Amino acid sequence: MALIFQTALKGSRTPYRVNIDKSGANKAALEHFNKPGWLTDKRNFILSQAKYLNNIVEQDHRHIKRITTPMGCFRKMHTASRTLAGIELMNMIKKNQLKFTKYIDQNLTPVQQFYRLAIV
């Protein structure tokens, strides 16, 4: 658990809150590391256990599992990273979460947004 948590924190800031499911092992591990200066900076994070709050995140990534399962496994980390970034980008375009500030006055379709992104 420590290695996973250290890897997750390596490229990002210290979390304010960590949400986990009702697993007792995860709670015990995170409480062990929730000391100032151990894995985080000078402050502790809030540990919250809610059975269904993780489902929101899991359901959002369901489309990735649907697309990548037929592909099999990735052989290299950079291939997996680029493929997943592309899948996430396409889903952001579909959900209308990608905003072009230069073209904010135009109401672009997802296909137009994709081609506009390729030009930029």
Distance bins in CASP14 RR format, pairs under 12 A and 6 or more apart:
PFRMAT RR
TARGET T0000
AUTHOR 0000-0000-0000
RMODE 2
METHOD distances of the structure
MODEL  1
1 7 0 0 0 0 0 1 0 0 0 0 0
1 8 0 0 0 0 0 1 0 0 0 0 0
1 18 0 0 0 0 0 1 0 0 0 0 0
1 20 0 0 0 0 0 1 0 0 0 0 0
1 23 0 0 0 0 0 1 0 0 0 0 0
1 24 0 0 0 0 0 1 0 0 0 0 0
1 25 1 0 0 1 0 0 0 0 0 0 0
1 26 1 0 0 1 0 0 0 0 0 0 0
1 27 0 0 0 0 0 1 0 0 0 0 0
1 28 0 0 0 0 1 0 0 0 0 0 0
1 29 1 1 0 0 0 0 0 0 0 0 0
1 30 1 0 0 1 0 0 0 0 0 0 0
1 31 0 0 0 0 0 1 0 0 0 0 0
1 32 0 0 0 0 1 0 0 0 0 0 0
1 33 1 0 0 1 0 0 0 0 0 0 0
1 34 0 0 0 0 0 1 0 0 0 0 0
1 39 0 0 0 0 0 1 0 0 0 0 0
2 8 0 0 0 0 0 1 0 0 0 0 0
2 9 0 0 0 0 0 1 0 0 0 0 0
2 26 0 0 0 0 0 1 0 0 0 0 0
2 28 0 0 0 0 0 1 0 0 0 0 0
2 29 1 0 0 1 0 0 0 0 0 0 0
2 30 0 0 0 0 1 0 0 0 0 0 0
2 32 0 0 0 0 1 0 0 0 0 0 0
2 33 1 0 0 1 0 0 0 0 0 0 0
2 34 0 0 0 0 0 1 0 0 0 0 0
2 38 0 0 0 0 1 0 0 0 0 0 0
2 39 1 0 0 1 0 0 0 0 0 0 0
3 9 0 0 0 0 0 1 0 0 0 0 0
3 10 0 0 0 0 0 1 0 0 0 0 0
3 29 0 0 0 0 0 1 0 0 0 0 0
3 33 0 0 0 0 0 1 0 0 0 0 0
3 39 0 0 0 0 0 1 0 0 0 0 0
4 10 0 0 0 0 0 1 0 0 0 0 0
4 18 0 0 0 0 0 1 0 0 0 0 0
4 20 0 0 0 0 0 1 0 0 0 0 0
4 26 0 0 0 0 1 0 0 0 0 0 0
4 29 0 0 0 0 1 0 0 0 0 0 0
4 30 0 0 0 0 0 1 0 0 0 0 0
4 33 0 0 0 0 0 1 0 0 0 0 0
4 39 0 0 0 0 0 1 0 0 0 0 0
5 12 0 0 0 0 0 1 0 0 0 0 0
5 14 0 0 0 0 0 1 0 0 0 0 0
5 15 0 0 0 0 1 0 0 0 0 0 0
5 18 0 0 0 0 1 0 0 0 0 0 0
5 20 0 0 0 0 0 1 0 0 0 0 0
5 26 0 0 0 0 1 0 0 0 0 0 0
5 29 1 0 0 1 0 0 0 0 0 0 0
5 30 1 0 0 1 0 0 0 0 0 0 0
5 31 0 0 0 0 0 1 0 0 0 0 0
5 32 0 0 0 0 0 1 0 0 0 0 0
5 33 1 0 0 1 0 0 0 0 0 0 0
5 34 0 0 0 0 0 1 0 0 0 0 0
5 38 0 0 0 0 0 1 0 0 0 0 0
5 39 1 0 0 1 0 0 0 0 0 0 0
5 40 0 0 0 0 1 0 0 0 0 0 0
5 45 0 0 0 0 0 1 0 0 0 0 0
5 47 0 0 0 0 0 1 0 0 0 0 0
6 12 0 0 0 0 0 1 0 0 0 0 0
6 29 0 0 0 0 0 1 0 0 0 0 0
6 33 0 0 0 0 1 0 0 0 0 0 0
6 38 0 0 0 0 0 1 0 0 0 0 0
6 39 1 0 0 1 0 0 0 0 0 0 0
6 40 0 0 0 0 0 1 0 0 0 0 0
7 39 0 0 0 0 0 1 0 0 0 0 0
8 14 0 0 0 0 0 1 0 0 0 0 0
8 15 0 0 0 0 1 0 0 0 0 0 0
8 18 0 0 0 0 1 0 0 0 0 0 0
8 30 0 0 0 0 0 1 0 0 0 0 0
8 33 0 0 0 0 0 1 0 0 0 0 0
8 39 0 0 0 0 1 0 0 0 0 0 0
8 40 0 0 0 0 0 1 0 0 0 0 0
8 45 0 0 0 0 0 1 0 0 0 0 0
9 15 1 0 0 1 0 0 0 0 0 0 0
9 18 0 0 0 0 0 1 0 0 0 0 0
9 30 0 0 0 0 0 1 0 0 0 0 0
9 33 0 0 0 0 1 0 0 0 0 0 0
9 37 0 0 0 0 0 1 0 0 0 0 0
9 38 0 0 0 0 0 1 0 0 0 0 0
9 39 1 0 0 1 0 0 0 0 0 0 0
9 40 1 0 0 1 0 0 0 0 0 0 0
9 41 0 0 0 0 1 0 0 0 0 0 0
9 45 0 0 0 0 1 0 0 0 0 0 0
10 39 0 0 0 0 0 1 0 0 0 0 0
12 40 0 0 0 0 0 1 0 0 0 0 0
12 41 0 0 0 0 0 1 0 0 0 0 0
13 40 0 0 0 0 1 0 0 0 0 0 0
13 41 0 0 0 0 1 0 0 0 0 0 0
13 43 0 0 0 0 0 1 0 0 0 0 0
13 45 0 0 0 0 0 1 0 0 0 0 0
14 33 0 0 0 0 0 1 0 0 0 0 0
14 34 0 0 0 0 0 1 0 0 0 0 0
14 36 0 0 0 0 0 1 0 0 0 0 0
14 37 0 0 0 0 1 0 0 0 0 0 0
14 38 0 0 0 0 0 1 0 0 0 0 0
14 39 0 0 0 0 1 0 0 0 0 0 0
14 40 1 0 1 0 0 0 0 0 0 0 0
14 41 1 0 1 0 0 0 0 0 0 0 0
14 42 0 0 0 0 1 0 0 0 0 0 0
14 43 1 0 0 1 0 0 0 0 0 0 0
14 44 0 0 0 0 1 0 0 0 0 0 0
14 45 1 0 0 1 0 0 0 0 0 0 0
14 46 0 0 0 0 0 1 0 0 0 0 0
15 30 0 0 0 0 0 1 0 0 0 0 0
15 33 0 0 0 0 0 1 0 0 0 0 0
15 34 0 0 0 0 0 1 0 0 0 0 0
15 39 0 0 0 0 0 1 0 0 0 0 0
15 40 1 0 0 1 0 0 0 0 0 0 0
15 41 0 0 0 0 0 1 0 0 0 0 0
15 43 0 0 0 0 0 1 0 0 0 0 0
15 44 0 0 0 0 0 1 0 0 0 0 0
15 45 1 0 1 0 0 0 0 0 0 0 0
15 46 0 0 0 0 1 0 0 0 0 0 0
15 47 0 0 0 0 0 1 0 0 0 0 0
15 48 0 0 0 0 0 1 0 0 0 0 0
16 40 0 0 0 0 0 1 0 0 0 0 0
16 41 0 0 0 0 0 1 0 0 0 0 0
16 43 0 0 0 0 1 0 0 0 0 0 0
16 44 0 0 0 0 1 0 0 0 0 0 0
16 45 1 0 0 1 0 0 0 0 0 0 0
16 46 1 0 0 1 0 0 0 0 0 0 0
16 47 0 0 0 0 0 1 0 0 0 0 0
16 48 0 0 0 0 0 1 0 0 0 0 0
17 30 0 0 0 0 0 1 0 0 0 0 0
17 34 0 0 0 0 0 1 0 0 0 0 0
17 40 0 0 0 0 0 1 0 0 0 0 0
17 43 0 0 0 0 0 1 0 0 0 0 0
17 44 0 0 0 0 0 1 0 0 0 0 0
17 45 1 0 0 1 0 0 0 0 0 0 0
17 46 1 0 1 0 0 0 0 0 0 0 0
17 47 1 0 0 1 0 0 0 0 0 0 0
17 48 1 0 1 0 0 0 0 0 0 0 0
17 49 0 0 0 0 0 1 0 0 0 0 0
17 50 0 0 0 0 0 1 0 0 0 0 0
17 53 0 0 0 0 0 1 0 0 0 0 0
18 26 0 0 0 0 1 0 0 0 0 0 0
18 27 0 0 0 0 0 1 0 0 0 0 0
18 29 0 0 0 0 0 1 0 0 0 0 0
18 30 1 0 0 1 0 0 0 0 0 0 0
18 31 0 0 0 0 0 1 0 0 0 0 0
18 33 0 0 0 0 1 0 0 0 0 0 0
18 34 0 0 0 0 1 0 0 0 0 0 0
18 39 0 0 0 0 0 1 0 0 0 0 0
18 40 0 0 0 0 1 0 0 0 0 0 0
18 44 0 0 0 0 0 1 0 0 0 0 0
18 45 1 0 1 0 0 0 0 0 0 0 0
18 46 1 0 0 1 0 0 0 0 0 0 0
18 47 1 0 1 0 0 0 0 0 0 0 0
18 48 1 0 0 1 0 0 0 0 0 0 0
18 49 0 0 0 0 1 0 0 0 0 0 0
18 50 0 0 0 0 0 1 0 0 0 0 0
18 53 0 0 0 0 0 1 0 0 0 0 0
18 54 0 0 0 0 0 1 0 0 0 0 0
19 26 0 0 0 0 0 1 0 0 0 0 0
19 27 0 0 0 0 0 1 0 0 0 0 0
19 30 0 0 0 0 0 1 0 0 0 0 0
19 45 0 0 0 0 0 1 0 0 0 0 0
19 46 0 0 0 0 1 0 0 0 0 0 0
19 47 0 0 0 0 1 0 0 0 0 0 0
19 48 1 0 1 0 0 0 0 0 0 0 0
19 49 1 0 0 1 0 0 0 0 0 0 0
19 50 1 0 0 1 0 0 0 0 0 0 0
19 51 0 0 0 0 0 1 0 0 0 0 0
19 52 0 0 0 0 0 1 0 0 0 0 0
19 53 1 0 1 0 0 0 0 0 0 0 0
19 54 1 0 0 1 0 0 0 0 0 0 0
19 55 0 0 0 0 0 1 0 0 0 0 0
19 56 0 0 0 0 1 0 0 0 0 0 0
19 57 0 0 0 0 1 0 0 0 0 0 0
19 58 0 0 0 0 0 1 0 0 0 0 0
20 26 1 0 1 0 0 0 0 0 0 0 0
20 27 1 0 0 1 0 0 0 0 0 0 0
20 28 0 0 0 0 0 1 0 0 0 0 0
20 29 0 0 0 0 1 0 0 0 0 0 0
20 30 1 0 0 1 0 0 0 0 0 0 0
20 31 0 0 0 0 0 1 0 0 0 0 0
20 34 0 0 0 0 0 1 0 0 0 0 0
20 45 0 0 0 0 0 1 0 0 0 0 0
20 46 0 0 0 0 0 1 0 0 0 0 0
20 47 1 0 0 1 0 0 0 0 0 0 0
20 48 1 0 0 1 0 0 0 0 0 0 0
20 49 1 0 1 0 0 0 0 0 0 0 0
20 50 0 0 0 0 1 0 0 0 0 0 0
20 51 0 0 0 0 1 0 0 0 0 0 0
20 53 0 0 0 0 1 0 0 0 0 0 0
20 54 1 0 0 1 0 0 0 0 0 0 0
20 57 0 0 0 0 0 1 0 0 0 0 0
21 27 0 0 0 0 1 0 0 0 0 0 0
21 30 0 0 0 0 0 1 0 0 0 0 0
21 47 0 0 0 0 0 1 0 0 0 0 0
21 48 0 0 0 0 0 1 0 0 0 0 0
21 49 1 0 0 1 0 0 0 0 0 0 0
21 50 1 0 0 1 0 0 0 0 0 0 0
21 51 1 0 0 1 0 0 0 0 0 0 0
21 52 0 0 0 0 1 0 0 0 0 0 0
21 53 0 0 0 0 1 0 0 0 0 0 0
21 54 1 0 1 0 0 0 0 0 0 0 0
21 55 0 0 0 0 1 0 0 0 0 0 0
21 57 0 0 0 0 0 1 0 0 0 0 0
21 58 0 0 0 0 0 1 0 0 0 0 0
22 48 0 0 0 0 0 1 0 0 0 0 0
22 49 1 0 1 0 0 0 0 0 0 0 0
22 50 0 0 0 0 1 0 0 0 0 0 0
22 51 1 0 1 0 0 0 0 0 0 0 0
22 52 0 0 0 0 1 0 0 0 0 0 0
22 53 0 0 0 0 0 1 0 0 0 0 0
22 54 0 0 0 0 0 1 0 0 0 0 0
23 29 0 0 0 0 1 0 0 0 0 0 0
23 30 0 0 0 0 0 1 0 0 0 0 0
23 47 0 0 0 0 0 1 0 0 0 0 0
23 49 0 0 0 0 1 0 0 0 0 0 0
23 50 0 0 0 0 0 1 0 0 0 0 0
23 51 0 0 0 0 0 1 0 0 0 0 0
23 54 0 0 0 0 0 1 0 0 0 0 0
24 30 0 0 0 0 1 0 0 0 0 0 0
24 31 0 0 0 0 1 0 0 0 0 0 0
24 32 0 0 0 0 0 1 0 0 0 0 0
24 47 0 0 0 0 0 1 0 0 0 0 0
24 49 0 0 0 0 1 0 0 0 0 0 0
25 31 0 0 0 0 0 1 0 0 0 0 0
25 32 0 0 0 0 0 1 0 0 0 0 0
26 32 0 0 0 0 0 1 0 0 0 0 0
26 33 0 0 0 0 0 1 0 0 0 0 0
26 34 0 0 0 0 0 1 0 0 0 0 0
26 47 0 0 0 0 1 0 0 0 0 0 0
26 48 0 0 0 0 0 1 0 0 0 0 0
26 49 0 0 0 0 1 0 0 0 0 0 0
26 54 0 0 0 0 0 1 0 0 0 0 0
27 33 0 0 0 0 0 1 0 0 0 0 0
27 34 0 0 0 0 0 1 0 0 0 0 0
27 47 1 0 0 1 0 0 0 0 0 0 0
27 48 0 0 0 0 0 1 0 0 0 0 0
27 49 1 0 0 1 0 0 0 0 0 0 0
27 50 0 0 0 0 0 1 0 0 0 0 0
28 34 0 0 0 0 0 1 0 0 0 0 0
28 47 0 0 0 0 0 1 0 0 0 0 0
28 49 0 0 0 0 0 1 0 0 0 0 0
29 38 0 0 0 0 0 1 0 0 0 0 0
29 39 0 0 0 0 0 1 0 0 0 0 0
29 47 0 0 0 0 0 1 0 0 0 0 0
30 38 0 0 0 0 0 1 0 0 0 0 0
30 39 0 0 0 0 1 0 0 0 0 0 0
30 40 0 0 0 0 0 1 0 0 0 0 0
30 44 0 0 0 0 0 1 0 0 0 0 0
30 45 0 0 0 0 1 0 0 0 0 0 0
30 46 0 0 0 0 0 1 0 0 0 0 0
30 47 1 0 1 0 0 0 0 0 0 0 0
30 48 0 0 0 0 0 1 0 0 0 0 0
30 49 0 0 0 0 1 0 0 0 0 0 0
31 38 0 0 0 0 0 1 0 0 0 0 0
31 39 0 0 0 0 0 1 0 0 0 0 0
31 44 0 0 0 0 1 0 0 0 0 0 0
31 45 0 0 0 0 0 1 0 0 0 0 0
31 46 0 0 0 0 0 1 0 0 0 0 0
31 47 1 0 0 1 0 0 0 0 0 0 0
31 49 0 0 0 0 0 1 0 0 0 0 0
32 38 0 0 0 0 1 0 0 0 0 0 0
32 39 0 0 0 0 1 0 0 0 0 0 0
32 47 0 0 0 0 0 1 0 0 0 0 0
33 39 1 0 1 0 0 0 0 0 0 0 0
33 40 0 0 0 0 1 0 0 0 0 0 0
33 44 0 0 0 0 1 0 0 0 0 0 0
33 45 0 0 0 0 1 0 0 0 0 0 0
33 47 0 0 0 0 0 1 0 0 0 0 0
34 40 1 0 0 1 0 0 0 0 0 0 0
34 43 0 0 0 0 0 1 0 0 0 0 0
34 44 1 0 1 0 0 0 0 0 0 0 0
34 45 1 0 0 1 0 0 0 0 0 0 0
34 46 0 0 0 0 1 0 0 0 0 0 0
34 47 1 0 0 1 0 0 0 0 0 0 0
34 48 0 0 0 0 0 1 0 0 0 0 0
35 41 0 0 0 0 0 1 0 0 0 0 0
35 42 0 0 0 0 0 1 0 0 0 0 0
35 43 0 0 0 0 0 1 0 0 0 0 0
35 44 1 0 0 1 0 0 0 0 0 0 0
35 45 0 0 0 0 0 1 0 0 0 0 0
36 42 1 0 1 0 0 0 0 0 0 0 0
36 43 1 0 0 1 0 0 0 0 0 0 0
36 44 1 0 0 1 0 0 0 0 0 0 0
36 45 0 0 0 0 0 1 0 0 0 0 0
37 43 0 0 0 0 1 0 0 0 0 0 0
37 44 0 0 0 0 1 0 0 0 0 0 0
37 45 0 0 0 0 0 1 0 0 0 0 0
38 44 0 0 0 0 1 0 0 0 0 0 0
38 45 0 0 0 0 0 1 0 0 0 0 0
39 45 0 0 0 0 1 0 0 0 0 0 0
40 46 0 0 0 0 0 1 0 0 0 0 0
40 47 0 0 0 0 0 1 0 0 0 0 0
48 54 0 0 0 0 0 1 0 0 0 0 0
50 56 0 0 0 0 0 1 0 0 0 0 0
50 57 0 0 0 0 0 1 0 0 0 0 0
52 58 0 0 0 0 1 0 0 0 0 0 0
52 59 0 0 0 0 0 1 0 0 0 0 0
53 59 0 0 0 0 0 1 0 0 0 0 0
54 60 0 0 0 0 0 1 0 0 0 0 0
54 61 0 0 0 0 0 1 0 0 0 0 0
55 61 0 0 0 0 0 1 0 0 0 0 0
55 62 0 0 0 0 0 1 0 0 0 0 0
56 62 0 0 0 0 0 1 0 0 0 0 0
57 64 0 0 0 0 0 1 0 0 0 0 0
58 64 0 0 0 0 0 1 0 0 0 0 0
58 65 0 0 0 0 1 0 0 0 0 0 0
59 65 0 0 0 0 0 1 0 0 0 0 0
59 66 0 0 0 0 0 1 0 0 0 0 0
60 88 0 0 0 0 1 0 0 0 0 0 0
60 91 0 0 0 0 1 0 0 0 0 0 0
60 92 0 0 0 0 0 1 0 0 0 0 0
60 95 0 0 0 0 1 0 0 0 0 0 0
60 97 0 0 0 0 0 1 0 0 0 0 0
61 67 0 0 0 0 0 1 0 0 0 0 0
61 68 0 0 0 0 0 1 0 0 0 0 0
61 84 0 0 0 0 1 0 0 0 0 0 0
61 87 0 0 0 0 1 0 0 0 0 0 0
61 88 0 0 0 0 1 0 0 0 0 0 0
61 91 0 0 0 0 1 0 0 0 0 0 0
62 68 0 0 0 0 0 1 0 0 0 0 0
62 69 0 0 0 0 0 1 0 0 0 0 0
62 87 0 0 0 0 0 1 0 0 0 0 0
62 91 0 0 0 0 0 1 0 0 0 0 0
63 69 0 0 0 0 0 1 0 0 0 0 0
63 84 0 0 0 0 0 1 0 0 0 0 0
63 86 0 0 0 0 0 1 0 0 0 0 0
63 87 1 0 0 1 0 0 0 0 0 0 0
63 88 0 0 0 0 1 0 0 0 0 0 0
63 90 0 0 0 0 1 0 0 0 0 0 0
63 91 1 0 1 0 0 0 0 0 0 0 0
63 92 0 0 0 0 0 1 0 0 0 0 0
63 94 0 0 0 0 1 0 0 0 0 0 0
63 95 0 0 0 0 0 1 0 0 0 0 0
64 71 0 0 0 0 0 1 0 0 0 0 0
64 80 0 0 0 0 0 1 0 0 0 0 0
64 83 0 0 0 0 1 0 0 0 0 0 0
64 84 1 0 0 1 0 0 0 0 0 0 0
64 85 0 0 0 0 0 1 0 0 0 0 0
64 86 0 0 0 0 0 1 0 0 0 0 0
64 87 1 0 1 0 0 0 0 0 0 0 0
64 88 1 0 0 1 0 0 0 0 0 0 0
64 89 0 0 0 0 0 1 0 0 0 0 0
64 90 0 0 0 0 0 1 0 0 0 0 0
64 91 0 0 0 0 1 0 0 0 0 0 0
65 71 0 0 0 0 0 1 0 0 0 0 0
65 72 0 0 0 0 0 1 0 0 0 0 0
65 84 0 0 0 0 0 1 0 0 0 0 0
65 87 0 0 0 0 0 1 0 0 0 0 0
66 87 0 0 0 0 1 0 0 0 0 0 0
66 91 0 0 0 0 0 1 0 0 0 0 0
67 83 0 0 0 0 1 0 0 0 0 0 0
67 84 0 0 0 0 1 0 0 0 0 0 0
67 86 0 0 0 0 0 1 0 0 0 0 0
67 87 1 0 1 0 0 0 0 0 0 0 0
67 88 0 0 0 0 0 1 0 0 0 0 0
67 90 0 0 0 0 1 0 0 0 0 0 0
67 91 0 0 0 0 1 0 0 0 0 0 0
68 74 0 0 0 0 1 0 0 0 0 0 0
68 79 0 0 0 0 0 1 0 0 0 0 0
68 80 0 0 0 0 1 0 0 0 0 0 0
68 83 1 0 0 1 0 0 0 0 0 0 0
68 84 1 0 0 1 0 0 0 0 0 0 0
68 86 0 0 0 0 0 1 0 0 0 0 0
68 87 1 0 0 1 0 0 0 0 0 0 0
68 88 0 0 0 0 0 1 0 0 0 0 0
71 79 0 0 0 0 0 1 0 0 0 0 0
71 80 0 0 0 0 1 0 0 0 0 0 0
71 83 1 0 0 1 0 0 0 0 0 0 0
71 84 0 0 0 0 0 1 0 0 0 0 0
71 87 0 0 0 0 0 1 0 0 0 0 0
72 79 0 0 0 0 0 1 0 0 0 0 0
72 80 0 0 0 0 0 1 0 0 0 0 0
72 83 0 0 0 0 0 1 0 0 0 0 0
73 79 0 0 0 0 0 1 0 0 0 0 0
73 80 0 0 0 0 1 0 0 0 0 0 0
73 83 0 0 0 0 0 1 0 0 0 0 0
74 80 1 1 0 0 0 0 0 0 0 0 0
74 81 0 0 0 0 1 0 0 0 0 0 0
74 82 0 0 0 0 1 0 0 0 0 0 0
74 83 1 0 0 1 0 0 0 0 0 0 0
74 84 0 0 0 0 1 0 0 0 0 0 0
75 83 0 0 0 0 0 1 0 0 0 0 0
76 82 0 0 0 0 1 0 0 0 0 0 0
76 83 0 0 0 0 0 1 0 0 0 0 0
77 83 0 0 0 0 0 1 0 0 0 0 0
77 84 0 0 0 0 0 1 0 0 0 0 0
78 84 0 0 0 0 0 1 0 0 0 0 0
78 85 0 0 0 0 0 1 0 0 0 0 0
79 85 0 0 0 0 0 1 0 0 0 0 0
79 86 0 0 0 0 0 1 0 0 0 0 0
80 86 0 0 0 0 0 1 0 0 0 0 0
80 87 0 0 0 0 0 1 0 0 0 0 0
81 87 0 0 0 0 0 1 0 0 0 0 0
81 88 0 0 0 0 0 1 0 0 0 0 0
82 88 0 0 0 0 0 1 0 0 0 0 0
82 89 0 0 0 0 0 1 0 0 0 0 0
83 89 0 0 0 0 0 1 0 0 0 0 0
83 90 0 0 0 0 0 1 0 0 0 0 0
84 90 0 0 0 0 0 1 0 0 0 0 0
84 91 0 0 0 0 0 1 0 0 0 0 0
85 91 0 0 0 0 0 1 0 0 0 0 0
85 92 0 0 0 0 0 1 0 0 0 0 0
86 92 0 0 0 0 1 0 0 0 0 0 0
86 93 0 0 0 0 1 0 0 0 0 0 0
86 98 0 0 0 0 0 1 0 0 0 0 0
86 114 0 0 0 0 0 1 0 0 0 0 0
86 117 0 0 0 0 0 1 0 0 0 0 0
87 93 0 0 0 0 0 1 0 0 0 0 0
87 94 0 0 0 0 0 1 0 0 0 0 0
88 94 0 0 0 0 0 1 0 0 0 0 0
88 95 0 0 0 0 0 1 0 0 0 0 0
88 97 0 0 0 0 1 0 0 0 0 0 0
88 98 0 0 0 0 0 1 0 0 0 0 0
89 95 0 0 0 0 0 1 0 0 0 0 0
89 97 0 0 0 0 1 0 0 0 0 0 0
89 98 1 0 0 1 0 0 0 0 0 0 0
89 110 0 0 0 0 0 1 0 0 0 0 0
89 113 0 0 0 0 1 0 0 0 0 0 0
89 114 0 0 0 0 1 0 0 0 0 0 0
89 117 1 0 0 1 0 0 0 0 0 0 0
89 118 0 0 0 0 0 1 0 0 0 0 0
90 97 0 0 0 0 0 1 0 0 0 0 0
90 98 0 0 0 0 1 0 0 0 0 0 0
90 110 0 0 0 0 1 0 0 0 0 0 0
90 111 0 0 0 0 0 1 0 0 0 0 0
90 113 0 0 0 0 0 1 0 0 0 0 0
90 114 1 0 0 1 0 0 0 0 0 0 0
90 117 0 0 0 0 0 1 0 0 0 0 0
91 97 0 0 0 0 1 0 0 0 0 0 0
91 98 0 0 0 0 1 0 0 0 0 0 0
91 110 0 0 0 0 0 1 0 0 0 0 0
91 114 0 0 0 0 0 1 0 0 0 0 0
92 98 1 0 1 0 0 0 0 0 0 0 0
92 99 0 0 0 0 1 0 0 0 0 0 0
92 110 0 0 0 0 1 0 0 0 0 0 0
92 113 0 0 0 0 1 0 0 0 0 0 0
92 114 0 0 0 0 0 1 0 0 0 0 0
92 117 0 0 0 0 0 1 0 0 0 0 0
93 99 0 0 0 0 0 1 0 0 0 0 0
93 100 0 0 0 0 0 1 0 0 0 0 0
93 108 0 0 0 0 1 0 0 0 0 0 0
93 109 0 0 0 0 1 0 0 0 0 0 0
93 110 1 0 1 0 0 0 0 0 0 0 0
93 111 0 0 0 0 1 0 0 0 0 0 0
93 112 0 0 0 0 1 0 0 0 0 0 0
93 113 1 0 1 0 0 0 0 0 0 0 0
93 114 1 0 1 0 0 0 0 0 0 0 0
93 115 0 0 0 0 0 1 0 0 0 0 0
93 116 0 0 0 0 1 0 0 0 0 0 0
93 117 1 0 0 1 0 0 0 0 0 0 0
93 118 0 0 0 0 0 1 0 0 0 0 0
94 109 0 0 0 0 0 1 0 0 0 0 0
94 110 1 0 1 0 0 0 0 0 0 0 0
94 111 0 0 0 0 0 1 0 0 0 0 0
94 113 0 0 0 0 1 0 0 0 0 0 0
94 114 0 0 0 0 1 0 0 0 0 0 0
95 110 0 0 0 0 1 0 0 0 0 0 0
95 113 0 0 0 0 0 1 0 0 0 0 0
96 107 0 0 0 0 1 0 0 0 0 0 0
96 108 0 0 0 0 1 0 0 0 0 0 0
96 109 0 0 0 0 1 0 0 0 0 0 0
96 110 1 0 0 1 0 0 0 0 0 0 0
96 112 0 0 0 0 0 1 0 0 0 0 0
96 113 0 0 0 0 1 0 0 0 0 0 0
97 110 0 0 0 0 0 1 0 0 0 0 0
97 113 0 0 0 0 0 1 0 0 0 0 0
98 104 0 0 0 0 0 1 0 0 0 0 0
98 108 0 0 0 0 1 0 0 0 0 0 0
98 110 0 0 0 0 1 0 0 0 0 0 0
98 112 0 0 0 0 0 1 0 0 0 0 0
98 113 1 0 1 0 0 0 0 0 0 0 0
98 114 0 0 0 0 1 0 0 0 0 0 0
98 116 0 0 0 0 1 0 0 0 0 0 0
98 117 1 0 0 1 0 0 0 0 0 0 0
98 120 0 0 0 0 0 1 0 0 0 0 0
99 105 0 0 0 0 0 1 0 0 0 0 0
99 106 0 0 0 0 0 1 0 0 0 0 0
99 107 0 0 0 0 0 1 0 0 0 0 0
99 108 0 0 0 0 1 0 0 0 0 0 0
99 113 0 0 0 0 1 0 0 0 0 0 0
99 116 0 0 0 0 0 1 0 0 0 0 0
99 117 0 0 0 0 0 1 0 0 0 0 0
100 106 0 0 0 0 1 0 0 0 0 0 0
100 107 0 0 0 0 0 1 0 0 0 0 0
100 108 1 0 0 1 0 0 0 0 0 0 0
100 112 0 0 0 0 1 0 0 0 0 0 0
100 113 1 0 0 1 0 0 0 0 0 0 0
100 114 0 0 0 0 0 1 0 0 0 0 0
100 115 0 0 0 0 0 1 0 0 0 0 0
100 116 1 0 0 1 0 0 0 0 0 0 0
100 117 0 0 0 0 1 0 0 0 0 0 0
100 119 0 0 0 0 0 1 0 0 0 0 0
100 120 1 0 0 1 0 0 0 0 0 0 0
101 116 0 0 0 0 0 1 0 0 0 0 0
101 120 0 0 0 0 0 1 0 0 0 0 0
102 108 0 0 0 0 0 1 0 0 0 0 0
102 116 0 0 0 0 1 0 0 0 0 0 0
102 117 0 0 0 0 0 1 0 0 0 0 0
102 119 0 0 0 0 0 1 0 0 0 0 0
102 120 0 0 0 0 1 0 0 0 0 0 0
103 112 0 0 0 0 1 0 0 0 0 0 0
103 113 0 0 0 0 1 0 0 0 0 0 0
103 115 0 0 0 0 0 1 0 0 0 0 0
103 116 1 0 0 1 0 0 0 0 0 0 0
103 117 0 0 0 0 0 1 0 0 0 0 0
103 119 0 0 0 0 0 1 0 0 0 0 0
103 120 0 0 0 0 1 0 0 0 0 0 0
106 112 0 0 0 0 1 0 0 0 0 0 0
106 113 0 0 0 0 1 0 0 0 0 0 0
106 116 0 0 0 0 1 0 0 0 0 0 0
107 113 0 0 0 0 0 1 0 0 0 0 0
108 114 0 0 0 0 1 0 0 0 0 0 0
108 115 0 0 0 0 1 0 0 0 0 0 0
108 116 1 0 0 1 0 0 0 0 0 0 0
108 117 0 0 0 0 0 1 0 0 0 0 0
109 115 0 0 0 0 1 0 0 0 0 0 0
109 116 0 0 0 0 0 1 0 0 0 0 0
110 116 0 0 0 0 0 1 0 0 0 0 0
110 117 0 0 0 0 0 1 0 0 0 0 0
111 117 0 0 0 0 0 1 0 0 0 0 0
111 118 0 0 0 0 0 1 0 0 0 0 0
112 118 0 0 0 0 0 1 0 0 0 0 0
112 119 0 0 0 0 0 1 0 0 0 0 0
113 119 0 0 0 0 0 1 0 0 0 0 0
113 120 0 0 0 0 0 1 0 0 0 0 0
114 120 0 0 0 0 0 1 0 0 0 0 0
END
